[in-house]
Amino acid sequence: MINKSLLSIIVPIYNVEHFLPYSIESIINQTYSNLEIILVNDGSTDKSKYICEIYQHKDKRIKLINQSNLGLSGARNTGIDNVTGDYIGFIDPDDVISLEFYECLYKLMVKTNSDIAECAYVKISEEELFNKKYKFDSMDNFSYITVDSEGALHRIHNEEKDIILKSVVVWNKLYKRDIWKDIRFPVGKRYEDDLTTYKLFSKINRLVSTERKLHNYVQRKNSLIHEEFSLKRLEALDVFDNHVNFCKGYADKYLLSKCLVRYLRMLSKILEELYQSNYQDKDKVKRILQNKFEEVYSAIEDNIDNLNIKQLNYILQEKKIYCEKFYKMI
């Protein structure tokens, strides 16, 4: 394959010495070789910097940037500010990608004249990573779909939860550089992907998506998703308030309705996590969640006019399911 365009791959790195070599190896061995690999060492205190220096010495495509710790968003933003390629990709330093990952996404973007290409992913354990028991699909006869900007936004709040997860994250995608011109990740915030992707989708002409699993997402034992419950979890409410306010700007009421339903799901999930935790002041969090649930539920009621029968049936069914689930837990 003739590699025409330079792809800039950004890897934010913080204390991942045990995972980093697997991730870097999966990038430097890509079948699409015209890469600029930007490793942003975000103030690591383990051997991550040393590992980066070894690979930088071995591969001239690697650029290493060392900075004080700014967090995941800060490291990604530093990478964006230093790219020279026409396309941008993000790979987390504890994940691995198929050797055809960027070849596939680049081909799809060129073939469909899309601004973003994405693939499916599969979760693997630390043990599977360390034993290189990766789970990738073949490239044979892979199918794909394309959607416009509004269609991409609908995928963020899709009826299928798997499509939501696939759509929101940034590390299973390749982007045209231009769409990042005035967009950066929010520093100091959790859920940085959820706070960023919808802004990107609002700017594009077309997104192309394949169901081929070309990315392995490693479930780390000490990751954020395994932390004990804290009030930081409620930052998700700000994320969804942003989504709701954004969707209100669209004439498509079904987009807003699906966003509100996703909000109900998230509130139920947080309540479930609260009850499964050892958090002391559960009543305080319960009151916050219940007030927000009632606010969102009311917003759904106010937004169901002009939905067609199929849309209305979905919204009402989901509203009923999560209302019963939420108040049963309360």
VMD Tcl script that draws the C-alpha trace (Angstrom):
set ca {
  {0.00 0.00 0.00}
  {1.25 3.50 -0.87}
  {1.27 5.64 2.25}
  {0.30 9.09 0.98}
  {-0.72 10.99 4.10}
  {1.13 11.43 7.37}
  {-0.85 10.17 10.37}
  {0.00 11.70 13.75}
  {-0.58 9.22 16.58}
  {-0.74 10.65 20.11}
  {-0.01 8.46 23.13}
  {-0.56 10.09 26.57}
  {1.66 8.34 29.12}
  {1.60 8.28 32.91}
  {3.10 5.47 35.02}
  {2.33 2.59 32.66}
  {5.70 0.87 32.54}
  {4.21 -2.64 32.51}
  {1.80 -1.94 29.65}
  {3.63 0.60 27.51}
  {5.89 -1.71 25.44}
  {2.90 -3.73 24.20}
  {1.10 -0.56 23.13}
  {4.11 1.01 21.39}
  {4.96 -2.23 19.59}
  {1.44 -2.42 18.19}
  {1.85 1.11 16.80}
  {5.35 0.95 15.33}
  {4.55 -2.32 13.53}
  {1.52 -0.95 11.68}
  {1.12 -1.93 8.02}
  {0.53 1.76 7.38}
  {4.01 3.07 8.10}
  {3.85 6.80 7.35}
  {3.32 7.69 10.99}
  {4.37 10.44 13.35}
  {4.23 8.86 16.81}
  {4.03 11.46 19.57}
  {4.67 10.03 23.04}
  {3.65 12.54 25.72}
  {5.24 11.58 29.03}
  {2.95 13.31 31.51}
  {5.27 13.46 34.52}
  {5.67 9.71 35.01}
  {7.54 8.63 38.13}
  {8.14 5.02 37.08}
  {10.21 3.71 34.14}
  {7.81 4.95 31.46}
  {10.12 7.78 30.37}
  {13.05 5.37 30.06}
  {10.95 2.99 27.94}
  {9.94 5.89 25.68}
  {13.59 6.89 25.23}
  {14.52 3.34 24.22}
  {11.84 3.26 21.53}
  {12.68 6.79 20.39}
  {16.25 5.65 19.80}
  {15.02 2.62 17.81}
  {12.39 4.38 15.66}
  {12.96 7.81 14.12}
  {9.21 8.32 13.70}
  {8.84 8.69 17.48}
  {8.79 12.13 19.08}
  {9.02 12.22 22.87}
  {7.61 15.16 24.81}
  {8.18 15.32 28.56}
  {5.98 17.57 30.68}
  {4.77 18.04 34.24}
  {1.67 16.07 35.11}
  {-1.42 17.66 33.56}
  {-3.62 14.57 33.39}
  {-4.93 12.64 30.40}
  {-6.59 15.64 28.74}
  {-3.54 17.84 29.20}
  {-1.27 15.21 27.68}
  {-3.55 14.69 24.68}
  {-3.80 18.45 24.15}
  {-0.01 18.74 24.15}
  {0.08 16.07 21.47}
  {-2.51 17.89 19.34}
  {-0.52 21.11 19.61}
  {2.57 19.35 18.23}
  {1.20 17.28 15.33}
  {2.37 17.86 11.75}
  {0.27 15.18 10.02}
  {-3.00 15.57 8.13}
  {-4.74 13.01 10.34}
  {-4.79 12.46 14.12}
  {-5.24 9.30 16.17}
  {-5.16 8.65 19.92}
  {-4.00 5.41 21.52}
  {-4.03 4.93 25.27}
  {-0.71 3.51 26.54}
  {-2.24 0.37 28.04}
  {-4.19 -0.70 24.93}
  {-3.12 -2.49 21.76}
  {-4.28 -2.22 18.17}
  {-4.37 -4.60 15.24}
  {-1.43 -4.25 12.84}
  {-3.93 -3.17 10.16}
  {-5.70 -0.66 12.41}
  {-4.56 2.55 10.73}
  {-4.43 1.09 7.24}
  {-8.07 0.10 7.59}
  {-9.27 3.41 9.02}
  {-7.28 5.48 6.53}
  {-8.58 3.48 3.56}
  {-12.15 3.89 4.78}
  {-11.73 7.64 5.18}
  {-10.30 8.06 1.68}
  {-12.85 5.73 0.08}
  {-15.85 7.47 1.66}
  {-14.40 11.00 1.93}
  {-15.12 10.95 5.66}
  {-13.80 13.22 8.39}
  {-13.71 10.47 11.03}
  {-13.31 6.69 10.80}
  {-13.97 4.32 13.66}
  {-13.81 0.58 14.34}
  {-15.22 -1.72 16.99}
  {-13.20 -2.81 20.00}
  {-13.11 -5.69 22.47}
  {-12.13 -5.74 26.13}
  {-9.24 -7.93 27.24}
  {-7.66 -8.58 30.64}
  {-4.17 -7.67 31.80}
  {-3.25 -11.34 31.64}
  {-4.38 -11.58 28.02}
  {-2.29 -8.53 27.19}
  {0.84 -9.84 28.89}
  {0.42 -13.21 27.13}
  {-0.34 -11.48 23.82}
  {-3.69 -13.22 23.52}
  {-5.15 -10.42 21.45}
  {-8.66 -10.51 19.97}
  {-8.74 -8.93 16.53}
  {-10.99 -9.51 13.54}
  {-9.53 -10.20 10.11}
  {-9.56 -7.56 7.40}
  {-11.32 -9.80 4.88}
  {-14.42 -8.26 3.28}
  {-15.10 -5.87 6.12}
  {-18.36 -3.93 5.91}
  {-18.97 -0.36 6.95}
  {-21.63 2.35 7.17}
  {-21.48 6.11 6.75}
  {-23.55 8.77 8.50}
  {-23.70 12.55 8.36}
  {-23.12 14.87 11.30}
  {-26.59 14.48 12.79}
  {-26.46 10.73 12.27}
  {-23.17 10.63 14.18}
  {-24.75 12.58 17.05}
  {-27.61 10.10 17.11}
  {-25.06 7.29 17.57}
  {-23.82 8.92 20.80}
  {-27.33 8.51 22.22}
  {-28.23 5.39 20.29}
  {-30.85 2.81 21.19}
  {-28.03 0.22 21.24}
  {-25.64 0.69 24.17}
  {-22.74 -0.92 22.28}
  {-23.02 1.75 19.59}
  {-22.95 4.47 22.26}
  {-19.74 3.12 23.78}
  {-18.13 2.73 20.37}
  {-19.12 6.24 19.33}
  {-18.12 8.20 22.44}
  {-14.51 7.05 22.89}
  {-11.68 8.69 20.92}
  {-9.09 5.89 20.84}
  {-10.84 3.70 18.25}
  {-10.85 6.47 15.64}
  {-8.84 8.36 13.04}
  {-9.63 12.04 12.48}
  {-8.91 14.66 9.90}
  {-6.69 17.15 11.65}
  {-8.77 20.18 10.64}
  {-11.72 19.30 12.86}
  {-9.50 19.71 15.95}
  {-8.68 23.31 15.03}
  {-10.67 24.88 17.87}
  {-11.40 21.82 20.03}
  {-9.34 20.49 22.94}
  {-9.99 18.05 25.78}
  {-11.20 19.60 29.07}
  {-8.29 19.61 31.52}
  {-9.05 18.47 35.06}
  {-12.33 16.79 34.12}
  {-13.39 13.17 34.09}
  {-15.32 11.78 31.12}
  {-13.13 13.80 28.77}
  {-14.19 11.75 25.74}
  {-17.88 12.30 26.42}
  {-17.24 16.05 26.77}
  {-15.37 16.22 23.46}
  {-16.75 13.77 20.90}
  {-20.13 15.45 20.42}
  {-18.36 18.73 19.56}
  {-16.33 16.95 16.88}
  {-19.37 15.17 15.46}
  {-21.19 18.50 15.14}
  {-18.47 19.77 12.77}
  {-18.14 16.87 10.34}
  {-19.69 16.09 6.98}
  {-19.39 12.32 7.28}
  {-18.33 9.54 9.65}
  {-17.51 6.00 8.52}
  {-17.80 3.09 10.93}
  {-16.88 -0.57 10.67}
  {-17.84 -3.39 13.01}
  {-14.40 -4.99 12.65}
  {-12.74 -5.31 16.08}
  {-9.30 -3.80 15.52}
  {-8.69 -2.37 19.00}
  {-8.17 -4.20 22.30}
  {-9.17 -2.23 25.38}
  {-7.33 -3.51 28.45}
  {-9.34 -3.75 31.67}
  {-6.77 -2.67 34.25}
  {-7.32 -3.79 37.81}
  {-6.49 -0.36 39.28}
  {-8.24 1.79 36.67}
  {-10.78 4.53 37.42}
  {-13.70 2.21 36.78}
  {-12.58 0.08 39.73}
  {-12.18 2.98 42.17}
  {-14.31 3.24 45.30}
  {-17.35 5.49 44.93}
  {-16.79 9.21 45.55}
  {-18.53 12.49 44.80}
  {-16.33 12.80 41.71}
  {-18.66 10.28 40.10}
  {-21.29 13.02 40.06}
  {-19.22 14.94 37.51}
  {-21.13 12.77 35.04}
  {-24.18 14.97 35.75}
  {-22.35 18.00 34.35}
  {-21.41 15.96 31.28}
  {-25.02 15.07 30.57}
  {-26.25 18.58 31.30}
  {-23.84 19.67 28.55}
  {-25.26 17.05 26.21}
  {-28.85 18.07 26.94}
  {-28.17 21.77 26.38}
  {-26.36 20.96 23.14}
  {-29.17 18.74 21.82}
  {-31.74 21.45 22.55}
  {-30.15 23.39 19.70}
  {-31.30 20.80 17.16}
  {-34.76 20.75 15.60}
  {-34.73 16.94 15.82}
  {-36.65 16.24 19.03}
  {-35.80 12.54 18.89}
  {-32.11 13.37 19.39}
  {-32.91 15.24 22.59}
  {-35.29 12.49 23.75}
  {-32.62 9.80 23.32}
  {-30.12 12.00 25.14}
  {-32.53 12.32 28.07}
  {-33.14 8.56 28.13}
  {-29.38 7.97 28.24}
  {-29.30 10.41 31.16}
  {-31.86 8.25 33.03}
  {-29.73 5.16 32.40}
  {-26.66 6.89 33.76}
  {-28.45 8.09 36.92}
  {-29.68 4.55 37.58}
  {-26.16 3.21 37.09}
  {-24.68 5.72 39.54}
  {-27.33 4.86 42.12}
  {-26.53 1.17 41.72}
  {-22.81 1.87 42.16}
  {-23.58 3.91 45.27}
  {-25.45 1.02 46.90}
  {-22.68 -1.42 46.07}
  {-20.08 0.84 47.66}
  {-19.00 1.60 51.21}
  {-19.61 5.33 50.77}
  {-20.80 6.78 54.07}
  {-23.18 9.61 53.20}
  {-25.43 7.70 50.81}
  {-28.51 9.78 51.68}
  {-26.88 12.98 50.44}
  {-26.06 11.41 47.06}
  {-29.50 9.79 46.85}
  {-31.17 13.19 47.18}
  {-29.00 14.66 44.44}
  {-29.69 11.76 42.11}
  {-33.43 11.71 42.83}
  {-33.80 15.44 42.18}
  {-31.92 15.14 38.91}
  {-33.88 12.02 37.91}
  {-37.17 13.83 38.39}
  {-35.88 16.81 36.39}
  {-34.81 14.62 33.47}
  {-38.01 12.54 33.62}
  {-40.06 15.72 33.41}
  {-37.98 16.94 30.46}
  {-38.76 13.71 28.59}
  {-42.47 14.23 29.22}
  {-42.21 17.76 27.80}
  {-40.33 16.61 24.69}
  {-42.43 13.75 23.31}
  {-44.67 15.79 21.01}
  {-44.07 15.24 17.28}
  {-42.21 11.94 17.75}
  {-43.41 9.23 15.39}
  {-44.92 6.02 16.75}
  {-41.70 4.01 16.62}
  {-39.73 6.74 18.35}
  {-42.43 7.31 20.93}
  {-42.67 3.61 21.78}
  {-38.91 3.43 22.37}
  {-38.82 6.54 24.58}
  {-41.84 5.53 26.66}
  {-40.59 1.97 27.12}
  {-37.12 3.09 28.22}
  {-38.57 5.75 30.49}
  {-40.76 3.15 32.18}
  {-37.91 0.63 32.56}
  {-35.50 3.06 34.17}
  {-38.12 4.78 36.29}
  {-39.10 1.45 37.82}
  {-35.47 0.44 38.26}
  {-34.47 3.74 39.82}
  {-37.30 4.00 42.33}
  {-37.01 0.34 43.24}
  {-33.42 1.03 44.28}
  {-34.35 4.27 46.04}
}
mol new
graphics top color blue
foreach p $ca { graphics top sphere $p radius 0.5 }
foreach p [lrange $ca 0 end-1] q [lrange $ca 1 end] { graphics top cylinder $p $q radius 0.2 }
display resetview
